[in-house]
Amino acid sequence: MEPIWSWGVLGLVLLALEMATGTLYILWFGIAALCLSGAMWALPGLPLSAQLFMFAALSIGSLAIWKLNYKKSAAGDLRVGQSRGDEVGRTGIIIEAVSPRQAGSIQFAQGVMGSRVWAAIADQPLAVGTEAEIVAVEGNTLRVRATGH
């Protein structure tokens, strides 16, 4: 098989692997292989040692540039699987009474973060049937208050 096709197939396989894993590390190796496939089109007689060197340089270089420019969120802001405040203000109906000493349940017409029913806590007692809004997401529980407060 021609080197141009070998590098192209390798690039596509690596990109498919990246799509399956979502790590963002394999992406740069796939792009490097596709770039090398383009280089082989422009320079068909490039020796294998030069091809391997170019692949390594492109892979490591693009990975290093990405790592230098990639901004992680602050350590205190890591809330895996939680809304980042997008759900605050959504309203639902209390289906199990809530008080400051006991958690209850709230139900929403449309799912909130993948579920229609959530455990709820509140600073004041809320009876069944009370309309309440989300004021905060605390772990896997929603802090709510009666609508209109």
N, C-alpha and C positions, 0 to 999 in steps of 0.2 A: 504494500500500500504506500502511496506517495506520502511524504512527510506533511504536506499541507493538509491532507485529509486526516492523518493521524492526530495532529495537533488540534484540528477542528473538532474531531469526535471526542478527544480527551476533554476539550473545553466544554462541550455540550454536556458530557457525562458529569463533569464537576459542577456545572451550573444546576443540573437536575438534582444532584446530591445536595447541593446547597438549598434548593427549594424544599427538599424533603426534611432537612435538619433545621434550617433557619438559624445557623450559627453566625453567619456573616464572615466566617474565616475561609471557608472553601470557595466563596465567591471570587476572591482575589486570585486564587490559583486558576480558576476557570477562565477568568478574564485574561490572565497572562497567557494561557494556552491558546485562546482565540486570537490574541494579538500576535502570538508567534505563528499561528496559521497564516495571518495576513502578511507577516514578514517573509514567510516561506513562499508566498505568492510573488512578492517583490524580489526576493533573493533565493531562487530555487536551488542554487548550488551550495548553500550554507552547510558546512560540516556539522556532524552530530554534536561534537563537543561545543561548538558555538551555539547551537540550538539549546542545549541543556543549560549552558551558562546564561543565555538570554532568558530562558524560562525561570531559572532561579532568581536572577536579578529583578525581572518584572514582578514575580510573585512576592518576594521579600520586600521589594521597594514599595509596591502598592499596599501591602499589608502594613508596613511601617507608617506610611503616610496616613492611612486610615486610622491606625491606633493613635497617632499624634493628634489628629483632628476630631476624634470621636469623643463626645462629651457625655459622661455618665451623669445620671441624676444624683443629687446629694444623698449621702447615706441615710439621712433622716427622712428623705422623701420616698424611700422604697416601700411601696405598699402593693405587693404582688397580688393580683387578682382583685384589687379594690378600685372603686371609682375614684377619680381625682377631683371630686367635688361636682362632677357633672350631674349627679342625681339629687343634689341638695335642692330643695324647693318642690320636688315632685310630691303629689298628694295621693293618699290612699285612705282606706277605711279600716279602723281598728276592728279586728274580728275576735280578739282575745284581750280582755281588759289589761291595761298597762298601769303600773303605779311606780313610784320611786323605789319601792322595795322588791318589785317583781316584774320580770319581763313578760310581755304579751306578744301579740302578733298583729301585723298589718298586712292588708292585701291591696294590690294595685290592679287597675284595669289592664295595663300593659306591663310586661315584665320589667323589673328593675334589676340590672346586672344579672340577667339570666333567670330570674325567678319572680313569680307573682306574689308569693307569700314570704314574709321575712319576720324574724324575731325583732321585737321593738322594745326600746327602753325610753322612758320619759322622766322629766323632773316633776311632773304633776300627774295626778290620776287621770286616765282617759278611759271612758266607758266604751263598751261594744257599740259600734255604729257611728262613733265620732270620726269626723274627717280630720286627718292629721297630715302634716307635711314633714319631710325629711329635713333635719337640721345638720346631721353629721353621719358619717359612716365610721363605726367603731368596731374594728375586727369584722366579725360576720353578723353584727347586729346593727340596726339602724336606730339612731337617736331621733325621736320625733316630738312634735308638739302640736297642739290643737291648731287648726287653721284659723287665721285671723289674729293671732297673738303677736 
